[in-house]
Amino acid sequence: PDDTLSVRVASVYHPGIQDSRNIMALAFVSICSSKHAGPIAVRKGVIKTLVHWLRSGDEELARNAVSALRYLLVQHDEYVLGFIHSEVANEDALSAVVSLAQSASKYILHLSVAEILCSLSLAPHTRAAIVKANGVPYLVQLLVNWKQMDSKLAEVTLKALLQTAVGSLNLYNERENIMISKESMVNIQEHLISTIITNGGLDATIRIIEACPLGEQRLMAIRLLHIISDSITSVYDKTCEKVVDAGAVRAIGKILKQGSFYLLKMILSKNASEEGEEDKRNIEFMLQELSYALPALANMVDSYDATEKKENEMCESGDIHRLIGQICKDISTSGGLESL
């Protein structure tokens, strides 16, 4: 019953019942995993209790709190999920989650936290909460170590980071129900992109593109690189230099070569009606990759036009010419020019 649940929410955090607390915590995880009981628990204040557990210093309680929160965020009802998202943001649960995860070493905890952030990255106000709670540096830290991850954690981490980055263009003030100003949105996006690059996310993204086979992970990495390249305003922009020097043009050139030659081979060797399911999936992935890879390349190549317009502002012409030369070299030697 609702009244019994509210008593349990209060009693579980009572400092005098250490042994029974962990037993009751497991019961709470079970309650939060129920699509019917979970929303009731949220209305009765369970999020506030979970935040106490996260900050209690008790490892067992904290782990149960993360599990309970993860279960609450897999609700399929959009209205209920929106309410839970708001409660998580209002109670500042994310800062406690990220703080705990940054000092944790257990895989299952990192996976649960990544899934929590992935769910919260879908909504505008909770995306803002992720940024505020330093969730982006944490996700980038996971991404940098993607080779040591299994595919599940790598995919969830990349998806959470991608959705947060994509949504950075659409942040708005939900409390006031008004759009954030264009200048503020630009500042938010610049901060997010800068955080990704500074913490090693750009290098990790390019490594994923180069190392992963055709599939969901590589596609998400290409999309993330496209978003990063969108922040390039001109060849004078330091982001352009960082992206090019990290090998982004070379990585995209290889994707263009692989994609265009694969598609050409499929066109010449078979009729569409003879394609198997795997061929159709591969073609769909290739087309999606090209739809993000081409604009990303255009963002970098198009930065050259800005040098024509800003000749008077050129302060390091040698660096500019080196950068343009590197772009041309990488697109040529990677097979990108040939594929185009």
N, C-alpha and C positions, 0 to 999 in steps of 0.2 A: 504493500500500500504506500501511497505517497507520503503519509506522515511517518511511517516506519523508516522510509528511505532518508528523510530529512534528519531523523535522529541518528542514523548510521553515519551520515555525512559529517555530523558534528563529532560523534564519538570516535571515529577512526583516527582523528588527529589528536586525541587526548594524550598527553605525554606520559601518562601513568600506566599504559597498557601496551608495552613493547611487543610481547609475544602474540597477543591476540590481534594486534594491529596488522601484522603481516598476513595473518589468516583472513582478516576482514578485507584487506587490500586485494587479495585474490578474488574474493567475492565481488568486490567493486569492479575488477577487470571483467568478470563474467557479466555483471549488470551492464557495463558500458558496451560490451560486445553485442548486446541484444538491440535490434533495431526498434523495438517497442519500449524497452526499459531505459535505453541510453538517453533519449531526449528528455524523459522524465527526470533522470539524474541530473542533467544539465540545468533544468529549470529549478531544481532543488539545491543548486550551488556546488555541484561536484567539481567544476573547473577550478574554483577557488581552492578546494581541498587538494586537487591534483598539483596545483602550483606549490602549495605548502609541502607536499611530499617531494617534489622536485628540488626544493631548496632546503630540505631537512637534513641533508648530509647522510641519510640512511640509504645505502646503495640499493637495498632490496625494495624499499618503498619507492625510490626514484625510478627504478626499472619498471615497477608495476604501474606507476603514473604514466610513463611513456607508452606502455602497452594499452592502458585504458584510453588515453588521448587518441592514439592511432585508431582504435576501434571506433571511437566516436566520429572520426573523420572519414569513415568509409560508408556513411549513410547515403542511400540512393535517392532519398526524397530531397529535392533541391531546396524546398522551403525550410525543412528541418536542418539541412546542412548549412544553409545561410545563417540560421539562428546560432548554430554551434560555432561557426566561423566568427561571428560577432562576439560571442562570449569569450572565445580564445583571445581575440584581440583586446577586448575590454579588460580582461584579467591579467594582461601582459604575460600570458603563459609561454609565449615563444621565446622571450629572453631567457627564461628559466630552462627551457628545453635545449636551446642552442648552447647555453653556458655549460649544461651537464654534458652534452655530446662532445664538446671541444676537449674535454678532459677524459673522455671514455676511450676504451680500446676494444670493447667487445663488438663483434660484427653485427649481432642481432640488434643492438642498441642503435648503431649507425643506420641500419636499414630502416628501423622503425621511425627514427627522426627524419630521414630522407623522405619517407612516405608521408609523414605529417606535413613537411614543408611542401611536398609535391601537391598535396590536397589543398593546402592554403594558398598556393601560388595561382589558383584558378580565379580567385576573387580579388577585386581591386583594393579594398581596404586591408585585406590580410596580406596582399603582396607588399603593401606599404609597411605592414607590421614585420614582415620578413626582413626587409631592408633595415628597418629601425633596430631589430634584434641582432644585427650582424649575421643574419642567416646566409647572405651571399658569400662572404669570405669562408664560412664553414663548408658550403656546398663546393666552392672552388677547391678548398683543401682536400675534400674527398675526391674531386675530379682529377686533381694532380696525381693522386695515387691509384688511378683507374686500372692500371695493369695488375695491381694486387687485389682488385675486387673481383667478385664473381659478376656475371652478366646482369643479374637482377639489380644489385646495388648500383652498378654503373649506369644502367638504364634509368632507374628512378632518380638518381642524382642529376643526370644530364637533363631529364625531363623537367625536374623542379627548377633548375637553373634557367632552362630555355623558357619555360612559362613565365618565370619572374621577369626575364629580360624582355620578352614579347609584350608583357603587360605594362612595362614601364612607360610605354607611350600612351596608355589609357588610364593612368592613375587619376582618381578624382577624390574630392573631399566628400565622403558619403554622409558625414554628419550634417553638412550644410547643403548636401545634394546639389553641388555646383561643380563645374569642371575646374580643375587646377589651371592656372594661367599657362599659356604656351611657354613662357620663359621658365616657369617652375618645372614644367614637364621636361624641358630640354636639360635643365640642371640635374633633375633626378636621373635621366637617362645617362648623362655624361658621368655622373657619380657611379652609377651601376657598372657601366662599361669600364671605367677607370679601375674599379674594384676588381673586376674580372681579370683585366690585363695585369695589374700590379701584383696580384696574388698567384699568378702563374696559369690562370684559366685559358688564356689565348694559346700558349704553348701546348697545354694539355688537349685543347680542342683540335689543334692541327695534328697532333700525334694520333688522336682517335680517327680522324679523317684518313690519315695515311695508313694506319694499321688495321682498321676494322674492315671486314668484308661488307658487301652490299647488304643493307638491312636497316632496321630502325635506329640503331645507335649512330651509325654513320650519317644517316639523314638528319638526325637531330643536331649532330655536331656541325654539319654544313649550314643548317638553319641558324645556329648560334653564331657561326662565323659571318654569315650574311648580316645579322643584327649588329655585330661589332663593326663591320665595314660600313654600315649605314651611318655610323657616327663620324666618318671621315668627311671633313668639310673641304679640305684642299690638301695639296701635297705639302703644305707648310704645317699641317696638323701633325703633331707628334704621334697620334694614333696611326696615321698612314705609315710612318717610318717603322713603328713597332710591328704592325701587321705584316708589312712586306718583309722585314728582316727576320721575322719568325718563320717565314716560309709559306705564307698563306697563298701567294700567287702560284707557287710551285704545286702545292697540294690541290688547289682548284684546277690547275691545268691537267693534272693526272686524272681527276674526276671527269673532266670534260672529254679527255681522250678515251677513257674507259667507257663512258656513257655513250658517246657518239658512235664509236666503233661497234659497241654491242648492239645498239639500236639498228645501225646500218646492216650488221650481220643478220639480225632477225628479219629485217625487211627483205633482204635479198635471198635468204635461205628458205623462208616459209611463207605460206599464206596465213593470214590472221586466224582463220578457222582451224588451222592445224596446231596452234600454240597450246601447250599444256598449261596447267594451272601455275606451275612454278615459273614458266616463261612469262606469263601474264603478270605475276607478282613482281618479277625482276624488272620488267618493262615499266611498271607503275613506279617502282622505287627509283629507277633511272631517270624517268621524266620529272619526278619530284625533286631529285637531287639537282638536275640541270636547271630547274626553275628557281632554285636558290643560289646555285653556284655561279650562274651567268650574271645576275645582278650584283653579287659580291665582287666578282671580277671587274664589272663595270664601275663600281664604286672606287676601286683602286686605280684603274686605268684612267677614269674620268678626272681624277685629281690632277692629271697633267694639264688639263685645260685651264685650271686655276693659275698655273704659272704664267700663262699668256696674259691673264687679267691683272696679276699682282707683281709685275716686273719691278715696280718701284719699291715694293715691300720686301723684295728678296734680300735676305741678309747673309745667307749661306748658300750661294749658288752652286758651289761644288757639291754640297750634300744633296741639293735638289737634283742635280744632274745624275749623281750616283744612284739616287733612289729611282728615278725614271729609268735609268739604264738597267737597274736590277729587275724592275717590273717587266721590261721588254725581254730581258734574258730569261727570266723564270718562265714566262708564258711560252717562249719559244722552245726551250730545252725540255720542258715537261710534256710537250705534245699538245698543249692547249691551242697554240696557233694552228697547228695542223688540223685539229679537230674542228676548229671554227671554220 
